[in-house]
Amino acid sequence: MKPQKNQKFVLPPLNLLEQPPEPASRNIVDDLKAQARILKDTIREFGIEVESGDVTKGPTVTLFELHPAPGMLINRIAELSGNLAMVMRVETVRILAPVPGKGTVGIEVPNAARTTVYMRDMLESDEWRNHQGGIPVILGRDMKGHPVIGDLAQMPHLLIAGATGSGKTVCINAILASLLYRYTPDDLRLLLIDPKMVEMQHFNSLPHLIVPVVTESKKVPLALDWVIREMEKRFRAFANAGVRNITAFNTHIKKPAATDRTGQDNLQTEVPHDYDISMPDKLPFIVVVVDELADLMVTVGKDVEIAIARLTALGRAAGIHLIVATQRPSVNVVTGIIKANIPARIAFQVASIQESRVIMDSPGAEKLLGKGDMFFEPGSSKMMRAQGVLVIDREINRVVDFISAQAKPHFEEELIQKLSRKATDDDDIDEELIKTCIEAIRQSNRASVSVLQRRLRIGYTRAARIMDVLEERGIVGPSRGAEPREILDEELMKNCVEIINQKNTSSATYIALLQFTEQGSRNAKDTTKRARVMHEMASELEITVMDVFWTLGQYDIVMELEAPNDETLTAFTLKLRSLGNVTIQTMRAFRGDAMDGILNKIN
């Protein structure tokens, strides 16, 4: 994939985003000391001695820290969440026993009024402007009000989960907006997958897109397979350039080819390799966004799971990063294979403690407040609580319109052609896979589902579907129960003839190809078909049928030819006699009384 050449591309200005209100109108003054005193007195009523500590007011919740007296069990404080929520008159409180990295117990109490985190504020912050390297994405503000900026290059993939209305889609829009404010289409390409069909349609006119937003579930494996092939192509280019990752490749200075070579250098022969491919001097990052994984796991789960596993395991070095979101983080959706290589997680409010354990490996997400309240775990550091940034559809539309006015989308034609086909049950079967299956059948000389399963390591359902496609195309015959299917690949014969005619190979090669074709038809146990195939091959190769039969030892096939005359039979009998071990009784078995007359003439 080659980057676009967009000269003088202008990044979007900040005035496309809504102007946030004055800070005074957003800050709610609470009597934090009075609330801390209420918490301390309530806990003391249960016989637990504590002293008040630091108070940290965040955008959504306030963290009250308490110092328990020596010898006090902090687990007793954790059991009082319901009582504390009642006295504070809030829906729920979250108790950290202890606060990570501190010798205190923390109680997170929801604020009476939330502080909204605006996208424009985040883009104007020094943390965003001074961020160096990587792929920064804006997420929100932490408990202390500091901007939370993730680095997608370090994550290197992100898993997002949350119930409907918890802020998951707004988070994805904020991530995409921050990417659009940082990168041009030359530096970043996007592949957006939206099975819900309505969440990402406003991005369709972006020049960053590899293809229009993919909305059909059965076509998602085709899009992910293209990304896998692009990843493998990049790795071959890295090996050719002697670098390890995309950053080194983009900064790598290509050495000019040597023209003045003397001595032994002139005797060296350059052997072409499969990785000698044309690649641009600079490769763009590729970010794949999947907005709803649960729907894909129901329809094309196995294929999507394998593709995500490969991309998350190998994509980082190639500059390919995945952002996967789901509203149902169950073990059937977020499987162990998917979680294994996605260490960075964002959890919004979920329905149960089990879902919290699936996404964050710990409880707590079920007690979040929704509307952007989230846990963020970068992968390499501890989990933090934050309030997600707000970006509305009106702002997204302005940014997209500004970028789209500068350049038109430049889609990948190969992928567009695959995705534009009419949706059928075998849309997820790539033509390359079908060719591989045909080659496996030719090599094994057996056309069965079990052969495809073993050779290609695919499931029964997909192997059976491929076999049905091969039957529709006339390559194999119908199912015959436990026996292998009949091989009806008539094009094999034509392809062999074309190869022979082009390369002008020897008669020994002719015979080898003839034998290969004949043995392929032998599975059918049909001598009539074998005779016809051999006869057509011999005719096209301009060699005698007798040479074919004699070389292959297929004496019975000659009897199946159409009306063999006495001259043909006489020549064939002479061939048999020349072998020296063919008796008259064996030859008589071919043609009965007619053979006796021929033998008498020869003798």
Order of alpha helices (4+ residues) and beta strands (2+ residues): alpha-alpha-beta-beta-alpha-alpha-beta-beta-alpha-alpha-beta-beta-beta-alpha-beta-alpha-alpha-beta-alpha-beta-alpha-beta-alpha-beta-beta-alpha-alpha-alpha-alpha-alpha-alpha-alpha-alpha-alpha-alpha-alpha-alpha
